[in-house]
Amino acid sequence: MPPAGPVGLDKKLGIRCLSFVIRDLSGVCTVLEEKGVEFTVPKTQVLPDTRIAMVKDPDGNIIEFVERG
Protein backbone atom coordinates (compact mmCIF):
# COMPACT_ATOMS: atom_id res chain seq x y z
CA MET A 1 0.00 0.00 0.00
CA PRO A 2 1.45 3.45 -0.92
CA PRO A 3 2.21 5.97 1.84
CA ALA A 4 -0.59 8.30 2.88
CA GLY A 5 -0.41 12.02 2.09
CA PRO A 6 0.98 14.03 -0.81
CA VAL A 7 4.12 12.80 -2.52
CA GLY A 8 6.33 14.70 -4.98
CA LEU A 9 6.70 13.64 -8.59
CA ASP A 10 9.88 11.78 -7.71
CA LYS A 11 7.97 9.75 -5.09
CA LYS A 12 10.27 10.81 -2.25
CA LEU A 13 8.90 12.07 1.04
CA GLY A 14 10.33 15.11 2.79
CA ILE A 15 11.30 18.66 1.95
CA ARG A 16 12.47 19.04 -1.64
CA CYS A 17 12.50 22.86 -1.90
CA LEU A 18 13.48 25.53 0.59
CA SER A 19 12.84 29.20 -0.14
CA PHE A 20 14.48 32.29 1.39
CA VAL A 21 13.23 35.85 0.97
CA ILE A 22 16.28 38.12 0.78
CA ARG A 23 17.03 41.81 0.16
CA ASP A 24 19.98 41.62 -2.25
CA LEU A 25 19.58 38.87 -4.83
CA SER A 26 22.43 40.17 -6.99
CA GLY A 27 24.82 40.18 -4.03
CA VAL A 28 23.87 36.67 -2.93
CA CYS A 29 24.18 35.35 -6.49
CA THR A 30 27.61 36.97 -6.88
CA VAL A 31 28.91 35.30 -3.69
CA LEU A 32 27.48 31.91 -4.71
CA GLU A 33 28.92 32.18 -8.25
CA GLU A 34 32.36 33.03 -6.78
CA LYS A 35 32.13 29.82 -4.73
CA GLY A 36 31.36 27.77 -7.86
CA VAL A 37 27.65 27.20 -7.22
CA GLU A 38 25.72 26.44 -10.42
CA PHE A 39 22.25 27.91 -10.79
CA THR A 40 19.34 25.82 -12.09
CA VAL A 41 17.42 29.09 -12.56
CA PRO A 42 19.59 32.20 -12.84
CA LYS A 43 18.34 35.62 -11.68
CA THR A 44 14.90 35.87 -13.27
CA GLN A 45 12.20 38.54 -13.11
CA VAL A 46 8.95 36.69 -12.36
CA LEU A 47 6.75 39.68 -11.48
CA PRO A 48 7.35 43.43 -11.80
CA ASP A 49 8.65 43.57 -8.22
CA THR A 50 9.90 39.99 -7.69
CA ARG A 51 13.09 38.24 -8.83
CA ILE A 52 14.18 34.67 -8.09
CA ALA A 53 17.22 32.43 -8.46
CA MET A 54 17.47 28.70 -7.75
CA VAL A 55 20.28 26.25 -7.01
CA LYS A 56 20.44 22.59 -5.98
CA ASP A 57 22.22 21.52 -2.84
CA PRO A 58 24.52 18.44 -2.84
CA ASP A 59 21.52 16.20 -2.05
CA GLY A 60 19.50 17.54 -5.00
CA ASN A 61 17.14 19.71 -2.94
CA ILE A 62 16.12 22.99 -4.55
CA ILE A 63 17.13 26.19 -2.77
CA GLU A 64 15.20 29.24 -3.97
CA PHE A 65 16.16 32.85 -3.28
CA VAL A 66 13.40 35.47 -3.67
CA GLU A 67 13.80 39.24 -3.73
CA ARG A 68 10.68 41.37 -3.57
CA GLY A 69 10.90 45.06 -4.42
CHARMM internal coordinates of N, CA and C (Angstrom, degrees):
IC EDIT
DIST 1 N 1 CA 1.4479
DIST 1 CA 1 C 1.5326
ANGL 1 N 1 CA 1 C 108.63
DIST 1 C 2 N 1.3489
ANGL 1 CA 1 C 2 N 118.96
DIHE 1 N 1 CA 1 C 2 N 133.22
DIST 2 N 2 CA 1.4672
ANGL 1 C 2 N 2 CA 121.38
DIHE 1 CA 1 C 2 N 2 CA -179.20
DIST 2 CA 2 C 1.5218
ANGL 2 N 2 CA 2 C 111.25
DIHE 1 C 2 N 2 CA 2 C -68.87
DIST 2 C 3 N 1.3407
ANGL 2 CA 2 C 3 N 116.92
DIHE 2 N 2 CA 2 C 3 N 156.51
DIST 3 N 3 CA 1.4650
ANGL 2 C 3 N 3 CA 119.87
DIHE 2 CA 2 C 3 N 3 CA 179.41
DIST 3 CA 3 C 1.5237
ANGL 3 N 3 CA 3 C 111.49
DIHE 2 C 3 N 3 CA 3 C -64.49
DIST 3 C 4 N 1.3247
ANGL 3 CA 3 C 4 N 115.70
DIHE 3 N 3 CA 3 C 4 N 148.96
DIST 4 N 4 CA 1.4567
ANGL 3 C 4 N 4 CA 120.67
DIHE 3 CA 3 C 4 N 4 CA 178.90
DIST 4 CA 4 C 1.5200
ANGL 4 N 4 CA 4 C 109.89
DIHE 3 C 4 N 4 CA 4 C -76.62
DIST 4 C 5 N 1.3104
ANGL 4 CA 4 C 5 N 116.66
DIHE 4 N 4 CA 4 C 5 N 153.79
DIST 5 N 5 CA 1.4694
ANGL 4 C 5 N 5 CA 121.65
DIHE 4 CA 4 C 5 N 5 CA 175.37
DIST 5 CA 5 C 1.5134
ANGL 5 N 5 CA 5 C 112.09
DIHE 4 C 5 N 5 CA 5 C 93.91
DIST 5 C 6 N 1.3362
ANGL 5 CA 5 C 6 N 116.15
DIHE 5 N 5 CA 5 C 6 N 171.39
DIST 6 N 6 CA 1.4669
ANGL 5 C 6 N 6 CA 120.38
DIHE 5 CA 5 C 6 N 6 CA -177.77
DIST 6 CA 6 C 1.5237
ANGL 6 N 6 CA 6 C 111.69
DIHE 5 C 6 N 6 CA 6 C -69.44
DIST 6 C 7 N 1.3047
ANGL 6 CA 6 C 7 N 114.83
DIHE 6 N 6 CA 6 C 7 N 144.47
DIST 7 N 7 CA 1.4599
ANGL 6 C 7 N 7 CA 121.67
DIHE 6 CA 6 C 7 N 7 CA 179.48
DIST 7 CA 7 C 1.5147
ANGL 7 N 7 CA 7 C 107.49
DIHE 6 C 7 N 7 CA 7 C -132.25
DIST 7 C 8 N 1.3432
ANGL 7 CA 7 C 8 N 117.46
DIHE 7 N 7 CA 7 C 8 N 139.82
DIST 8 N 8 CA 1.4536
ANGL 7 C 8 N 8 CA 121.49
DIHE 7 CA 7 C 8 N 8 CA 178.72
DIST 8 CA 8 C 1.5159
ANGL 8 N 8 CA 8 C 111.63
DIHE 7 C 8 N 8 CA 8 C -65.82
DIST 8 C 9 N 1.3234
ANGL 8 CA 8 C 9 N 115.85
DIHE 8 N 8 CA 8 C 9 N 170.56
DIST 9 N 9 CA 1.4596
ANGL 8 C 9 N 9 CA 120.88
DIHE 8 CA 8 C 9 N 9 CA -178.58
DIST 9 CA 9 C 1.5234
ANGL 9 N 9 CA 9 C 112.10
DIHE 8 C 9 N 9 CA 9 C -60.85
DIST 9 C 10 N 1.3447
ANGL 9 CA 9 C 10 N 116.39
DIHE 9 N 9 CA 9 C 10 N -27.39
DIST 10 N 10 CA 1.4603
ANGL 9 C 10 N 10 CA 118.10
DIHE 9 CA 9 C 10 N 10 CA -179.66
DIST 10 CA 10 C 1.5317
ANGL 10 N 10 CA 10 C 111.78
DIHE 9 C 10 N 10 CA 10 C -87.65
DIST 10 C 11 N 1.3015
ANGL 10 CA 10 C 11 N 117.41
DIHE 10 N 10 CA 10 C 11 N 5.50
DIST 11 N 11 CA 1.4687
ANGL 10 C 11 N 11 CA 124.35
DIHE 10 CA 10 C 11 N 11 CA 175.42
DIST 11 CA 11 C 1.5227
ANGL 11 N 11 CA 11 C 114.09
DIHE 10 C 11 N 11 CA 11 C 66.83
DIST 11 C 12 N 1.3355
ANGL 11 CA 11 C 12 N 117.72
DIHE 11 N 11 CA 11 C 12 N 18.74
DIST 12 N 12 CA 1.4533
ANGL 11 C 12 N 12 CA 120.95
DIHE 11 CA 11 C 12 N 12 CA 177.75
DIST 12 CA 12 C 1.5248
ANGL 12 N 12 CA 12 C 109.21
DIHE 11 C 12 N 12 CA 12 C -102.12
DIST 12 C 13 N 1.3146
ANGL 12 CA 12 C 13 N 116.07
DIHE 12 N 12 CA 12 C 13 N 139.32
DIST 13 N 13 CA 1.4538
ANGL 12 C 13 N 13 CA 120.70
DIHE 12 CA 12 C 13 N 13 CA 176.77
DIST 13 CA 13 C 1.5222
ANGL 13 N 13 CA 13 C 109.84
DIHE 12 C 13 N 13 CA 13 C -87.04
DIST 13 C 14 N 1.3172
ANGL 13 CA 13 C 14 N 116.70
DIHE 13 N 13 CA 13 C 14 N 154.53
DIST 14 N 14 CA 1.4626
ANGL 13 C 14 N 14 CA 121.01
DIHE 13 CA 13 C 14 N 14 CA 176.53
DIST 14 CA 14 C 1.5117
ANGL 14 N 14 CA 14 C 111.81
DIHE 13 C 14 N 14 CA 14 C 113.96
DIST 14 C 15 N 1.3099
ANGL 14 CA 14 C 15 N 114.57
DIHE 14 N 14 CA 14 C 15 N -178.29
DIST 15 N 15 CA 1.4688
ANGL 14 C 15 N 15 CA 121.04
DIHE 14 CA 14 C 15 N 15 CA -179.52
DIST 15 CA 15 C 1.5203
ANGL 15 N 15 CA 15 C 108.58
DIHE 14 C 15 N 15 CA 15 C -77.15
DIST 15 C 16 N 1.3000
ANGL 15 CA 15 C 16 N 117.18
DIHE 15 N 15 CA 15 C 16 N 129.61
DIST 16 N 16 CA 1.4640
ANGL 15 C 16 N 16 CA 122.15
DIHE 15 CA 15 C 16 N 16 CA 178.94
DIST 16 CA 16 C 1.5223
ANGL 16 N 16 CA 16 C 111.60
DIHE 15 C 16 N 16 CA 16 C -114.71
DIST 16 C 17 N 1.3521
ANGL 16 CA 16 C 17 N 117.04
DIHE 16 N 16 CA 16 C 17 N -16.84
DIST 17 N 17 CA 1.4623
ANGL 16 C 17 N 17 CA 121.21
DIHE 16 CA 16 C 17 N 17 CA -178.68
DIST 17 CA 17 C 1.5219
ANGL 17 N 17 CA 17 C 108.70
DIHE 16 C 17 N 17 CA 17 C -142.03
DIST 17 C 18 N 1.3277
ANGL 17 CA 17 C 18 N 115.07
DIHE 17 N 17 CA 17 C 18 N 135.25
DIST 18 N 18 CA 1.4497
ANGL 17 C 18 N 18 CA 121.50
DIHE 17 CA 17 C 18 N 18 CA 177.95
DIST 18 CA 18 C 1.5183
ANGL 18 N 18 CA 18 C 106.84
DIHE 17 C 18 N 18 CA 18 C -126.98
DIST 18 C 19 N 1.3228
ANGL 18 CA 18 C 19 N 117.17
DIHE 18 N 18 CA 18 C 19 N 131.78
DIST 19 N 19 CA 1.4519
ANGL 18 C 19 N 19 CA 121.32
DIHE 18 CA 18 C 19 N 19 CA -174.88
DIST 19 CA 19 C 1.5288
ANGL 19 N 19 CA 19 C 110.55
DIHE 18 C 19 N 19 CA 19 C -119.68
DIST 19 C 20 N 1.3395
ANGL 19 CA 19 C 20 N 115.79
DIHE 19 N 19 CA 19 C 20 N 136.52
DIST 20 N 20 CA 1.4549
ANGL 19 C 20 N 20 CA 122.41
DIHE 19 CA 19 C 20 N 20 CA 177.34
DIST 20 CA 20 C 1.5214
ANGL 20 N 20 CA 20 C 109.19
DIHE 19 C 20 N 20 CA 20 C -121.52
DIST 20 C 21 N 1.3205
ANGL 20 CA 20 C 21 N 116.96
DIHE 20 N 20 CA 20 C 21 N 131.22
DIST 21 N 21 CA 1.4606
ANGL 20 C 21 N 21 CA 121.69
DIHE 20 CA 20 C 21 N 21 CA 173.04
DIST 21 CA 21 C 1.5223
ANGL 21 N 21 CA 21 C 106.12
DIHE 20 C 21 N 21 CA 21 C -91.30
DIST 21 C 22 N 1.3295
ANGL 21 CA 21 C 22 N 116.51
DIHE 21 N 21 CA 21 C 22 N 124.02
DIST 22 N 22 CA 1.4599
ANGL 21 C 22 N 22 CA 121.65
DIHE 21 CA 21 C 22 N 22 CA -175.82
DIST 22 CA 22 C 1.5276
ANGL 22 N 22 CA 22 C 110.04
DIHE 21 C 22 N 22 CA 22 C -128.53
DIST 22 C 23 N 1.3282
ANGL 22 CA 22 C 23 N 116.51
DIHE 22 N 22 CA 22 C 23 N 168.72
DIST 23 N 23 CA 1.4715
ANGL 22 C 23 N 23 CA 121.36
DIHE 22 CA 22 C 23 N 23 CA -177.77
DIST 23 CA 23 C 1.5191
ANGL 23 N 23 CA 23 C 113.33
DIHE 22 C 23 N 23 CA 23 C -96.79
DIST 23 C 24 N 1.3331
ANGL 23 CA 23 C 24 N 117.92
DIHE 23 N 23 CA 23 C 24 N -26.17
DIST 24 N 24 CA 1.4661
ANGL 23 C 24 N 24 CA 121.06
DIHE 23 CA 23 C 24 N 24 CA -173.28
DIST 24 CA 24 C 1.5288
ANGL 24 N 24 CA 24 C 110.21
DIHE 23 C 24 N 24 CA 24 C -131.14
DIST 24 C 25 N 1.3068
ANGL 24 CA 24 C 25 N 116.63
DIHE 24 N 24 CA 24 C 25 N 81.07
DIST 25 N 25 CA 1.4656
ANGL 24 C 25 N 25 CA 121.18
DIHE 24 CA 24 C 25 N 25 CA -177.36
DIST 25 CA 25 C 1.5306
ANGL 25 N 25 CA 25 C 110.76
DIHE 24 C 25 N 25 CA 25 C -62.34
DIST 25 C 26 N 1.3155
ANGL 25 CA 25 C 26 N 117.02
DIHE 25 N 25 CA 25 C 26 N -42.61
DIST 26 N 26 CA 1.4706
ANGL 25 C 26 N 26 CA 119.71
DIHE 25 CA 25 C 26 N 26 CA -179.35
DIST 26 CA 26 C 1.5225
ANGL 26 N 26 CA 26 C 111.09
DIHE 25 C 26 N 26 CA 26 C -60.89
DIST 26 C 27 N 1.3184
ANGL 26 CA 26 C 27 N 117.16
DIHE 26 N 26 CA 26 C 27 N -42.85
DIST 27 N 27 CA 1.4634
ANGL 26 C 27 N 27 CA 120.80
DIHE 26 CA 26 C 27 N 27 CA 179.33
DIST 27 CA 27 C 1.5149
ANGL 27 N 27 CA 27 C 112.28
DIHE 26 C 27 N 27 CA 27 C -64.15
DIST 27 C 28 N 1.3248
ANGL 27 CA 27 C 28 N 116.84
DIHE 27 N 27 CA 27 C 28 N -44.60
DIST 28 N 28 CA 1.4680
ANGL 27 C 28 N 28 CA 120.85
DIHE 27 CA 27 C 28 N 28 CA 179.20
DIST 28 CA 28 C 1.5283
ANGL 28 N 28 CA 28 C 109.97
DIHE 27 C 28 N 28 CA 28 C -63.41
DIST 28 C 29 N 1.3167
ANGL 28 CA 28 C 29 N 117.09
DIHE 28 N 28 CA 28 C 29 N -43.54
DIST 29 N 29 CA 1.4679
ANGL 28 C 29 N 29 CA 120.50
DIHE 28 CA 28 C 29 N 29 CA -179.49
DIST 29 CA 29 C 1.5272
ANGL 29 N 29 CA 29 C 110.77
DIHE 28 C 29 N 29 CA 29 C -64.13
DIST 29 C 30 N 1.3268
ANGL 29 CA 29 C 30 N 117.38
DIHE 29 N 29 CA 29 C 30 N -39.32
DIST 30 N 30 CA 1.4637
ANGL 29 C 30 N 30 CA 120.66
DIHE 29 CA 29 C 30 N 30 CA 178.54
DIST 30 CA 30 C 1.5235
ANGL 30 N 30 CA 30 C 110.76
DIHE 29 C 30 N 30 CA 30 C -61.18
DIST 30 C 31 N 1.3220
ANGL 30 CA 30 C 31 N 117.54
DIHE 30 N 30 CA 30 C 31 N -46.54
DIST 31 N 31 CA 1.4714
ANGL 30 C 31 N 31 CA 121.37
DIHE 30 CA 30 C 31 N 31 CA 179.39
DIST 31 CA 31 C 1.5273
ANGL 31 N 31 CA 31 C 110.45
DIHE 30 C 31 N 31 CA 31 C -62.06
DIST 31 C 32 N 1.3285
ANGL 31 CA 31 C 32 N 117.35
DIHE 31 N 31 CA 31 C 32 N -44.83
DIST 32 N 32 CA 1.4688
ANGL 31 C 32 N 32 CA 120.60
DIHE 31 CA 31 C 32 N 32 CA -179.55
DIST 32 CA 32 C 1.5250
ANGL 32 N 32 CA 32 C 111.21
DIHE 31 C 32 N 32 CA 32 C -64.44
DIST 32 C 33 N 1.3393
ANGL 32 CA 32 C 33 N 117.20
DIHE 32 N 32 CA 32 C 33 N -42.44
DIST 33 N 33 CA 1.4692
ANGL 32 C 33 N 33 CA 120.91
DIHE 32 CA 32 C 33 N 33 CA 178.76
DIST 33 CA 33 C 1.5296
ANGL 33 N 33 CA 33 C 110.40
DIHE 32 C 33 N 33 CA 33 C -61.64
DIST 33 C 34 N 1.3415
ANGL 33 CA 33 C 34 N 117.34
DIHE 33 N 33 CA 33 C 34 N -40.97
DIST 34 N 34 CA 1.4669
ANGL 33 C 34 N 34 CA 121.32
DIHE 33 CA 33 C 34 N 34 CA 178.95
DIST 34 CA 34 C 1.5255
ANGL 34 N 34 CA 34 C 111.39
DIHE 33 C 34 N 34 CA 34 C -62.69
DIST 34 C 35 N 1.3239
ANGL 34 CA 34 C 35 N 116.96
DIHE 34 N 34 CA 34 C 35 N -27.03
DIST 35 N 35 CA 1.4646
ANGL 34 C 35 N 35 CA 121.59
DIHE 34 CA 34 C 35 N 35 CA 179.46
DIST 35 CA 35 C 1.5289
ANGL 35 N 35 CA 35 C 112.06
DIHE 34 C 35 N 35 CA 35 C -89.99
DIST 35 C 36 N 1.3408
ANGL 35 CA 35 C 36 N 117.01
DIHE 35 N 35 CA 35 C 36 N 2.15
DIST 36 N 36 CA 1.4552
ANGL 35 C 36 N 36 CA 121.29
DIHE 35 CA 35 C 36 N 36 CA 176.44
DIST 36 CA 36 C 1.5169
ANGL 36 N 36 CA 36 C 115.40
DIHE 35 C 36 N 36 CA 36 C 87.53
DIST 36 C 37 N 1.3212
ANGL 36 CA 36 C 37 N 117.66
DIHE 36 N 36 CA 36 C 37 N 12.06
DIST 37 N 37 CA 1.4664
ANGL 36 C 37 N 37 CA 120.76
DIHE 36 CA 36 C 37 N 37 CA 179.21
DIST 37 CA 37 C 1.5253
ANGL 37 N 37 CA 37 C 109.04
DIHE 36 C 37 N 37 CA 37 C -72.95
DIST 37 C 38 N 1.3350
ANGL 37 CA 37 C 38 N 116.11
DIHE 37 N 37 CA 37 C 38 N 132.29
DIST 38 N 38 CA 1.4679
ANGL 37 C 38 N 38 CA 121.40
DIHE 37 CA 37 C 38 N 38 CA 177.47
DIST 38 CA 38 C 1.5231
ANGL 38 N 38 CA 38 C 109.41
DIHE 37 C 38 N 38 CA 38 C -96.22
DIST 38 C 39 N 1.3089
ANGL 38 CA 38 C 39 N 116.14
DIHE 38 N 38 CA 38 C 39 N 135.90
DIST 39 N 39 CA 1.4516
ANGL 38 C 39 N 39 CA 122.32
DIHE 38 CA 38 C 39 N 39 CA -178.75
DIST 39 CA 39 C 1.5238
ANGL 39 N 39 CA 39 C 110.64
DIHE 38 C 39 N 39 CA 39 C -92.71
DIST 39 C 40 N 1.3403
ANGL 39 CA 39 C 40 N 116.04
DIHE 39 N 39 CA 39 C 40 N 133.61
DIST 40 N 40 CA 1.4663
ANGL 39 C 40 N 40 CA 120.12
DIHE 39 CA 39 C 40 N 40 CA 173.66
DIST 40 CA 40 C 1.5271
ANGL 40 N 40 CA 40 C 109.10
DIHE 39 C 40 N 40 CA 40 C -83.03
DIST 40 C 41 N 1.3287
ANGL 40 CA 40 C 41 N 116.36
DIHE 40 N 40 CA 40 C 41 N -30.05
DIST 41 N 41 CA 1.4629
ANGL 40 C 41 N 41 CA 122.91
DIHE 40 CA 40 C 41 N 41 CA 171.78
DIST 41 CA 41 C 1.5213
ANGL 41 N 41 CA 41 C 105.87
DIHE 40 C 41 N 41 CA 41 C -133.28
DIST 41 C 42 N 1.3411
ANGL 41 CA 41 C 42 N 117.52
DIHE 41 N 41 CA 41 C 42 N 111.55
DIST 42 N 42 CA 1.4603
ANGL 41 C 42 N 42 CA 118.91
DIHE 41 CA 41 C 42 N 42 CA 178.14
DIST 42 CA 42 C 1.5290
ANGL 42 N 42 CA 42 C 110.55
DIHE 41 C 42 N 42 CA 42 C -70.57
DIST 42 C 43 N 1.3253
ANGL 42 CA 42 C 43 N 117.21
DIHE 42 N 42 CA 42 C 43 N 177.66
DIST 43 N 43 CA 1.4696
ANGL 42 C 43 N 43 CA 120.45
DIHE 42 CA 42 C 43 N 43 CA 179.17
DIST 43 CA 43 C 1.5184
ANGL 43 N 43 CA 43 C 109.55
DIHE 42 C 43 N 43 CA 43 C -49.67
DIST 43 C 44 N 1.3272
ANGL 43 CA 43 C 44 N 116.43
DIHE 43 N 43 CA 43 C 44 N 121.24
DIST 44 N 44 CA 1.4575
ANGL 43 C 44 N 44 CA 122.01
DIHE 43 CA 43 C 44 N 44 CA -175.27
DIST 44 CA 44 C 1.5185
ANGL 44 N 44 CA 44 C 109.48
DIHE 43 C 44 N 44 CA 44 C -136.60
DIST 44 C 45 N 1.3284
ANGL 44 CA 44 C 45 N 116.29
DIHE 44 N 44 CA 44 C 45 N 133.73
DIST 45 N 45 CA 1.4628
ANGL 44 C 45 N 45 CA 121.98
DIHE 44 CA 44 C 45 N 45 CA 174.46
DIST 45 CA 45 C 1.5216
ANGL 45 N 45 CA 45 C 107.44
DIHE 44 C 45 N 45 CA 45 C -81.15
DIST 45 C 46 N 1.3273
ANGL 45 CA 45 C 46 N 117.94
DIHE 45 N 45 CA 45 C 46 N 117.34
DIST 46 N 46 CA 1.4687
ANGL 45 C 46 N 46 CA 120.45
DIHE 45 CA 45 C 46 N 46 CA -179.60
DIST 46 CA 46 C 1.5211
ANGL 46 N 46 CA 46 C 112.47
DIHE 45 C 46 N 46 CA 46 C -105.40
DIST 46 C 47 N 1.3137
ANGL 46 CA 46 C 47 N 117.46
DIHE 46 N 46 CA 46 C 47 N -25.37
DIST 47 N 47 CA 1.4592
ANGL 46 C 47 N 47 CA 124.19
DIHE 46 CA 46 C 47 N 47 CA 173.83
DIST 47 CA 47 C 1.5256
ANGL 47 N 47 CA 47 C 106.39
DIHE 46 C 47 N 47 CA 47 C -142.08
DIST 47 C 48 N 1.3266
ANGL 47 CA 47 C 48 N 118.79
DIHE 47 N 47 CA 47 C 48 N 166.13
DIST 48 N 48 CA 1.4613
ANGL 47 C 48 N 48 CA 119.03
DIHE 47 CA 47 C 48 N 48 CA -178.93
DIST 48 CA 48 C 1.5305
ANGL 48 N 48 CA 48 C 113.89
DIHE 47 C 48 N 48 CA 48 C -53.30
DIST 48 C 49 N 1.3185
ANGL 48 CA 48 C 49 N 117.87
DIHE 48 N 48 CA 48 C 49 N -32.54
DIST 49 N 49 CA 1.4641
ANGL 48 C 49 N 49 CA 120.52
DIHE 48 CA 48 C 49 N 49 CA -177.58
DIST 49 CA 49 C 1.5309
ANGL 49 N 49 CA 49 C 113.58
DIHE 48 C 49 N 49 CA 49 C -118.24
DIST 49 C 50 N 1.3350
ANGL 49 CA 49 C 50 N 117.69
DIHE 49 N 49 CA 49 C 50 N 19.77
DIST 50 N 50 CA 1.4659
ANGL 49 C 50 N 50 CA 120.57
DIHE 49 CA 49 C 50 N 50 CA -177.50
DIST 50 CA 50 C 1.5240
ANGL 50 N 50 CA 50 C 110.42
DIHE 49 C 50 N 50 CA 50 C -136.71
DIST 50 C 51 N 1.3422
ANGL 50 CA 50 C 51 N 115.16
DIHE 50 N 50 CA 50 C 51 N 129.27
DIST 51 N 51 CA 1.4668
ANGL 50 C 51 N 51 CA 121.80
DIHE 50 CA 50 C 51 N 51 CA 174.49
DIST 51 CA 51 C 1.5215
ANGL 51 N 51 CA 51 C 108.28
DIHE 50 C 51 N 51 CA 51 C -123.65
DIST 51 C 52 N 1.3278
ANGL 51 CA 51 C 52 N 116.18
DIHE 51 N 51 CA 51 C 52 N 150.15
DIST 52 N 52 CA 1.4665
ANGL 51 C 52 N 52 CA 121.13
DIHE 51 CA 51 C 52 N 52 CA 178.76
DIST 52 CA 52 C 1.5215
ANGL 52 N 52 CA 52 C 109.91
DIHE 51 C 52 N 52 CA 52 C -133.82
DIST 52 C 53 N 1.3208
ANGL 52 CA 52 C 53 N 115.43
DIHE 52 N 52 CA 52 C 53 N 161.92
DIST 53 N 53 CA 1.4607
ANGL 52 C 53 N 53 CA 123.90
DIHE 52 CA 52 C 53 N 53 CA 168.42
DIST 53 CA 53 C 1.5241
ANGL 53 N 53 CA 53 C 105.68
DIHE 52 C 53 N 53 CA 53 C -148.63
DIST 53 C 54 N 1.3287
ANGL 53 CA 53 C 54 N 116.44
DIHE 53 N 53 CA 53 C 54 N 147.76
DIST 54 N 54 CA 1.4645
ANGL 53 C 54 N 54 CA 120.51
DIHE 53 CA 53 C 54 N 54 CA -179.09
DIST 54 CA 54 C 1.5197
ANGL 54 N 54 CA 54 C 111.01
DIHE 53 C 54 N 54 CA 54 C -134.20
DIST 54 C 55 N 1.3369
ANGL 54 CA 54 C 55 N 114.80
DIHE 54 N 54 CA 54 C 55 N 144.17
DIST 55 N 55 CA 1.4597
ANGL 54 C 55 N 55 CA 122.63
DIHE 54 CA 54 C 55 N 55 CA 174.57
DIST 55 CA 55 C 1.5243
ANGL 55 N 55 CA 55 C 107.71
DIHE 54 C 55 N 55 CA 55 C -133.95
DIST 55 C 56 N 1.3262
ANGL 55 CA 55 C 56 N 116.37
DIHE 55 N 55 CA 55 C 56 N 168.02
DIST 56 N 56 CA 1.4686
ANGL 55 C 56 N 56 CA 121.00
DIHE 55 CA 55 C 56 N 56 CA 172.45
DIST 56 CA 56 C 1.5109
ANGL 56 N 56 CA 56 C 107.79
DIHE 55 C 56 N 56 CA 56 C -113.11
DIST 56 C 57 N 1.3317
ANGL 56 CA 56 C 57 N 115.78
DIHE 56 N 56 CA 56 C 57 N 138.33
DIST 57 N 57 CA 1.4592
ANGL 56 C 57 N 57 CA 119.52
DIHE 56 CA 56 C 57 N 57 CA 176.01
DIST 57 CA 57 C 1.5329
ANGL 57 N 57 CA 57 C 108.65
DIHE 56 C 57 N 57 CA 57 C -80.59
DIST 57 C 58 N 1.3325
ANGL 57 CA 57 C 58 N 118.32
DIHE 57 N 57 CA 57 C 58 N 174.68
DIST 58 N 58 CA 1.4725
ANGL 57 C 58 N 58 CA 120.21
DIHE 57 CA 57 C 58 N 58 CA -177.76
DIST 58 CA 58 C 1.5274
ANGL 58 N 58 CA 58 C 114.46
DIHE 57 C 58 N 58 CA 58 C -58.22
DIST 58 C 59 N 1.3326
ANGL 58 CA 58 C 59 N 118.02
DIHE 58 N 58 CA 58 C 59 N -22.93
DIST 59 N 59 CA 1.4647
ANGL 58 C 59 N 59 CA 120.99
DIHE 58 CA 58 C 59 N 59 CA 178.74
DIST 59 CA 59 C 1.5242
ANGL 59 N 59 CA 59 C 112.70
DIHE 58 C 59 N 59 CA 59 C -91.01
DIST 59 C 60 N 1.3343
ANGL 59 CA 59 C 60 N 117.54
DIHE 59 N 59 CA 59 C 60 N 1.28
DIST 60 N 60 CA 1.4568
ANGL 59 C 60 N 60 CA 121.15
DIHE 59 CA 59 C 60 N 60 CA 179.16
DIST 60 CA 60 C 1.5144
ANGL 60 N 60 CA 60 C 114.71
DIHE 59 C 60 N 60 CA 60 C 89.80
DIST 60 C 61 N 1.3376
ANGL 60 CA 60 C 61 N 118.11
DIHE 60 N 60 CA 60 C 61 N 4.06
DIST 61 N 61 CA 1.4595
ANGL 60 C 61 N 61 CA 120.70
DIHE 60 CA 60 C 61 N 61 CA 176.52
DIST 61 CA 61 C 1.5230
ANGL 61 N 61 CA 61 C 109.78
DIHE 60 C 61 N 61 CA 61 C -74.52
DIST 61 C 62 N 1.2955
ANGL 61 CA 61 C 62 N 116.79
DIHE 61 N 61 CA 61 C 62 N 146.15
DIST 62 N 62 CA 1.4621
ANGL 61 C 62 N 62 CA 121.97
DIHE 61 CA 61 C 62 N 62 CA -179.44
DIST 62 CA 62 C 1.5250
ANGL 62 N 62 CA 62 C 109.11
DIHE 61 C 62 N 62 CA 62 C -88.55
DIST 62 C 63 N 1.3334
ANGL 62 CA 62 C 63 N 115.71
DIHE 62 N 62 CA 62 C 63 N 129.22
DIST 63 N 63 CA 1.4526
ANGL 62 C 63 N 63 CA 122.73
DIHE 62 CA 62 C 63 N 63 CA 174.47
DIST 63 CA 63 C 1.5233
ANGL 63 N 63 CA 63 C 106.54
DIHE 62 C 63 N 63 CA 63 C -112.03
DIST 63 C 64 N 1.3227
ANGL 63 CA 63 C 64 N 115.80
DIHE 63 N 63 CA 63 C 64 N 121.43
DIST 64 N 64 CA 1.4651
ANGL 63 C 64 N 64 CA 121.72
DIHE 63 CA 63 C 64 N 64 CA -177.34
DIST 64 CA 64 C 1.5228
ANGL 64 N 64 CA 64 C 108.92
DIHE 63 C 64 N 64 CA 64 C -112.29
DIST 64 C 65 N 1.3370
ANGL 64 CA 64 C 65 N 115.50
DIHE 64 N 64 CA 64 C 65 N 134.71
DIST 65 N 65 CA 1.4565
ANGL 64 C 65 N 65 CA 122.04
DIHE 64 CA 64 C 65 N 65 CA 175.28
DIST 65 CA 65 C 1.5224
ANGL 65 N 65 CA 65 C 107.44
DIHE 64 C 65 N 65 CA 65 C -113.10
DIST 65 C 66 N 1.3286
ANGL 65 CA 65 C 66 N 117.09
DIHE 65 N 65 CA 65 C 66 N 129.24
DIST 66 N 66 CA 1.4627
ANGL 65 C 66 N 66 CA 122.60
DIHE 65 CA 65 C 66 N 66 CA -176.26
DIST 66 CA 66 C 1.5194
ANGL 66 N 66 CA 66 C 109.21
DIHE 65 C 66 N 66 CA 66 C -123.30
DIST 66 C 67 N 1.3225
ANGL 66 CA 66 C 67 N 116.21
DIHE 66 N 66 CA 66 C 67 N 130.53
DIST 67 N 67 CA 1.4646
ANGL 66 C 67 N 67 CA 121.78
DIHE 66 CA 66 C 67 N 67 CA 174.23
DIST 67 CA 67 C 1.5300
ANGL 67 N 67 CA 67 C 108.01
DIHE 66 C 67 N 67 CA 67 C -119.09
DIST 67 C 68 N 1.2963
ANGL 67 CA 67 C 68 N 114.82
DIHE 67 N 67 CA 67 C 68 N 124.21
DIST 68 N 68 CA 1.4755
ANGL 67 C 68 N 68 CA 120.11
DIHE 67 CA 67 C 68 N 68 CA 178.82
DIST 68 CA 68 C 1.5137
ANGL 68 N 68 CA 68 C 108.37
DIHE 67 C 68 N 68 CA 68 C -111.87
DIST 68 C 69 N 1.3170
ANGL 68 CA 68 C 69 N 115.60
DIHE 68 N 68 CA 68 C 69 N 130.78
DIST 69 N 69 CA 1.4715
ANGL 68 C 69 N 69 CA 121.00
DIHE 68 CA 68 C 69 N 69 CA -177.46
DIST 69 CA 69 C 1.4524
ANGL 69 N 69 CA 69 C 111.61
DIHE 68 C 69 N 69 CA 69 C -80.37
END
COOR INIT
IC SEED 1 N 1 CA 1 C
IC BUILD
